[in-house]
Amino acid sequence: MKNKILKQRVIYLSSILLFVLSGFIPEKHAPGFKETKKRIDTLTIINPVVQVVADNNRTRSLESDLTQIDTRLIDSITNRLLSKKYVLEKTLTPITDIEFYSELLQQLENSPSSLVNVSSRLIFDKQKTLCKSKYALLLIYNGQFHPDFPPHYKLNSAVLSSTIVITPNNPTKSISELRILIIDTEVEQIVYYDKLNTSKYDARIQSEVVQMTKDLLKNIYYK
């Protein structure tokens, strides 16, 4: 009986560890960009693409007001933080529908750690975005929460007849997925990609959106 309970606990802890580690991926660079990044002094900041949805496991709805709030927060902290290290230019992104970028993001996800010939023309040709500097930075945020539960509501695992019941896909948990792209505007290629996917931050809590943005930007801030 003791061995059975111990085995169940090991499975439980392994599930937690797997969930935690799944939120982190190694940053990806184009060949040579890791060194080039240290010498960049000017960046064009493209206004972020943000979507926040409420999902109660039956229906999904766009939270327009929260999307606008988080867009302003992410844009503000990005400019305030990076202006300490770079000369910043600003430009707009006419298409803010996150689904428009799904194919490009999937390509980045499937790319090896070295980004080779990942075109950014989806952004620059179709959207006619104008950038004055060689490098441009774009943040894309997808936030999701269950509207029937407050932020960080926890469902306790049940213990029934010495069996631990685990729900790894806890339906009360919020999801925050923030991605960063750096684009070489001269060759129209994506040269840097990183992602943070976690339930640690909730789209409804402004301080957490700010901290999440800082966490992902630290590798850009510290060249």
Secondary structure, DSSP 8 states (H G I E B T S, - for coil): -HHHHHHHHHHHHHHHHHHHHTTB---EE-TTHHHHGGG--EEEEE--EEEEEEE-SS-EEE-HHHHHHHHHHHHHHHHHHHTTTSEEEEE--S---GGGGHHHHHHHHHS-SB--S-B-HHHHTTS----SSSEEEEEEEEEEE-TTS-TT-----EEETTEEE--SS-TT--EEEEEEEEEETTTTEEEEEEEEEESSS-TT-HHHHHHHHHHHHHHHH--
